[in-house]
Amino acid sequence: MGANITTQTYSRTRIIGAGMVGNVLEWFDFSVYGFFAVQIGHTFFPTTDAVSQSLSAFGIFAMGFLTRPLGSIIFGHVGDRHGRTTALTFSIVGMAVTTTVMGLLPGYATIGVAAPILLTLLRMLQGIAAGGEAAIAGVFMIENAPTGRRALSSAIGGAGIGIGIQLGSFAAYLLATNLTADQLVAWGWRVPFLLGLVAGGVGFWVRYQLRDMPEHMSGSTTTPIVELFRNNLPLLLRITALAALTVIGFQGAFIYVAEWLQTVDGVPPAHAFKITSISMLAMTPVSLFFAWLSDIWGRKLLLLAGAALGAVGSVPFWWLMFHDRPELIYLGQAGFVMALGVQFGVMNALMTESTPEDIRCTALAVGNNLAWTLLGSATPLVATWLVYRTKDELSPAYLIAAAAAITFAALLVTRDNFKYELKKG
């Protein structure tokens, strides 16, 4: 059934809300872990070496991404064969439950080595639940949008990513401002994780209301993941490369940077979280603007410009942040907001429009999650190690510049189909 029938029965507000709410929860959960990596390290790892604790915490952070491909296969199959809303409903329940349990988990001082083991298991389960969330939500919103509003519809729903990160950053800032360092380690970092249950409950209710909505589904009897690897491997590799700048840039410039500002730049925790909070607040209008522009001008040229800015500007932007003056730090963050805002606002529409409908959920979920697993998951870990080993405080910027070059190359061989109706095949 097509998008026109869907939108006659269900309002666009409800459709966009259903797509957005999961992004809010997913990225609130994942960003909070990154923002509180220092405190989580103190809670779950028995060492007096701050670098080792950060490395251990970011190592488990990466585990949540390593299991995402499995989740993308599971939820991608459900989305392609049983409906987008079914996949999205189960996904948000899994994310809410694992996040809440993580907030209740006792630390090393209470249950010993079981603490980091259970934390790792929960991160892996959380990764499975989140495996298809963002990609399938984007597909769902784009398929149910008019031809001239697809990128903007996706970006509005995708703004949930920025909102989730913003809420996580704001929660971190609020807690760091009102609690002592000891209180943050003892219990403060747990508060945002426990709020995941409330967000998950709201998300489940919103999506369950759309359970009978007619939507795009394939009648093919071929398993989507088999079809993807057997006949569409170049498409899969291209999707992964297209996502490189988004995942490494986000992980480096907006998640890892909170820890970097504290440990390398000497910025107090409250100020570091304030910086990331303001940056992510700016990301939403920037991404919406470029999405709107791409619905008029097309996707490819805008994305190429953003990737080029990331390739040539990452080192200068990071250099600006390696200063005591707040205005220079904010200026460096602004550069990353511009380069990544294009990707967040436009890339999902380009990917969806260039992917066959019968494997669309699986292809986008697997391709994006391979990027998160192979590239993005280890970004904070690698960045921490590079700074420690090379003594070059700008080394995280080299990772982002390389990712931008990969995305730029993939864009050159990608067709822009923004003017065409979405159709099967």
PyMOL commands that set and color helices and strands:
alter all, ss='L'
color gray80, all
select helices_A, chain A and resi 3-9+12-35+37-44+50-66+68-82+84-104+108-111+114-130+133-143+147-178+181-188+190-208+224-231+233-242+244-263+269-297+300-321+326-353+357-376+379-390+395-412
alter helices_A, ss='H'
color red, helices_A
deselect
rebuild
show_as cartoon
